[in-house]
C-alpha cells in the first residue's frame, strides 16, 4: 500500500453505528444522575461526524457506550446492525477489536517501537508476523511516519505519537474510528496537522470517523456536527444553545429561588 491507495474497510451496511433512546443512569448516593438521556445518533459508512459539548455534558459516557466499553441503562446501540446490548463480555471484546480508538493521551506502550505499537492489534488477532509487519509499515507510511518506525514513543513529539495512535487504530481494520479529544494534548500547529490527516483519511480512504470533542475548531473539519447538552443530543447549534439557556435558568432558579434570593 502506498499513500495513494485506498484502505478497504470491512463495512457491511450503510449504517455503521446507531443509538436509539440511549440512556445511562448513575446513582450518586440516593440521587439519580442521567449522564445520557434518550440519545438518538445515526452514523453512515464514510461519514466524518463530531459530537460537540462542554465538560460534563455526557461526551465521555457516550464514547464509552458506542465504544462497547460500558453498558447502557436502557435504549439500544447497534453496530453494523448488531445489537451490542445483547452481547456478553467476550462478544463485546470482539466488537472492540473492530473499533479504531484514538485517545487524547495516546496510550502507546513505551517499551515498544512505533512499528510494534501499530502491530499490536494485528498480534491480538493472530495475524502472521511478516504480514502484520508489512501492514504496519504501510499504515506508518500513510500517516507520514515511514521514517520513524523504529523510534519509541519517548523519542517522538506529541503530534507524531498521535499519528502512531491513528496508524494503530487503522490497523484494527475498523468499522469506524472513535476519537476522544484527539488534539487535546498537542499544540495548535500540530492540532491542525492532525486534523488535516483525519480529514484526508475520510475523504481519500472513506474512514468512517466519530470525534468526541469540546473544541469547535476540531468539530469544524467534520461533515456533520451534533451537540450534547446535559446528556441530550441535538442536531443543530440553535437547539443546543436553547437547551444551554434553559439549563442555566433552571440552575439559577435552584440556586437563588424565584425571588432571586440565594437559597
PyMOL commands that set and color helices and strands:
alter all, ss='L'
color gray80, all
select helices_A, chain A and resi 59-66+84-86+89-96+114-124+129-142+153-155+158-170+188-205+216-219+237-256
alter helices_A, ss='H'
color red, helices_A
select strands_A, chain A and resi 15-28+31-44+48-52+74-79+82-83+99-102+176-180+209-213+224-229+232-234
alter strands_A, ss='S'
color yellow, strands_A
deselect
rebuild
show_as cartoon
